[in-house]
Amino acid sequence: MADIFPILKNDAVYGPLLAKFRKDIHEERLAGGSLLPGEKEIARTYGLSRWAVREMLAKLADDGLVRKIAGKGTVVVERKAEERRRGAIALDFIIDNTNKLDANEYAMDMLHRIRLTSQMMRRPFDFSYRLLDFSGRQPEDQESICKVAADASVIIPFSRPCRDFLEMLPVMDRLVIAVAAELSTTRVPQVFVDDVEGVRKGTRYLHQLGHRRIAMIAPTDYCYRNGYSRIRQETFIEEMRLAGCDWTSEMTERVEYSYAPVRAVVTRWMGRSDAPTAFFVGDGNWLSPVRSALEGLGKRIPHDITVISYDDVMESRAYDPPVTVVRQPLETAARKLCEVIIDHVEGHPPVQVQHRIAPELIVRESSCPPGWLNPQRTAPGKFPS
């Protein structure tokens, strides 16, 4: 059997040629970027089979010495680029702590997903992690970013001062990338879930169910995350007006995260003669006080009122019934973030600055058409798919 298939005896057949190519590349007799002869030509020149040549080139590729380019052939990798490719990327992960907030669930979840994603990609990451207060910092204060030696800095800007800092940040040698924030500047790459698209999906889903009287409650402006609540509520009002529901502009409010003010708002809304048939909670963290307020009024979900929420927090899955949500696909955002960082470190020019991640609508038992589960309703109708 060994005489019939001598090529299977490790790399004895193409070993000498493999060693020659390795030596020529390391000693730069084959310069970086140069094109190797084709498989057929190498096989004819050195008296090998095409299979043996193909295996030899595959080993060179595994060593990171060459790479195959479709439509061109096998090219010698630039040595300096290869040295960068093999090294771990030092990532400085910064969470905005301007309002003296502890690292929250979103930030920790994103960091965890970046760690997992980087383990599955072509480059390892070395992480540092820190909280940073951006209040009073000027864009010239680059020491805020460069204090930790790193190839790239990832910032989650929860506050307006941090957002303003990034908007005015001058061009730096280090890659600085913002996560969960849409900025107007083109100097800072951004990866974020498209809040506008998410609210549109949630609101239009409620319209498809037949709801026209919908209320939205969300955090106040000073709460963490660069004005996202205003973006979500403005989009909600726009969608309601497009559906002919102008009155709902009175049924949107940004409320401090506390059970008492949330309860007051929900009680006022549910006491109206034209009380809403559905609630769109603009932030998953506000889901618990909204649900508590509805329960205090004796309102059952979804029998008496439909509830959906932005963000798939733990409570949205654990409640009975589970809550329909607009989910932020953080695993997709983490993968795109890693791709942007790796491409930058390896010298590939960016194709775009803003990377919008489309949110997902996850339908659960907390939503149904208005009155569909009312026991007094004789013709419940068809539940939309």
Helices and strands as residue ranges (DSSP letters): G 6-8, H 15-26, H 39-46, H 50-62, E 66-69, E 73-76, H 79-86, E 89-96, H 105-119, E 125-132, H 143-146, E 152-156, H 160-168, E 175-179, E 190-193, H 195-209, E 214-219, H 228-242, G 246-251, E 252-255, H 259-270, E 278-281, G 284-286, H 287-296, E 306-310, H 314-318, E 324-327, H 330-345, E 354-357, E 360-362
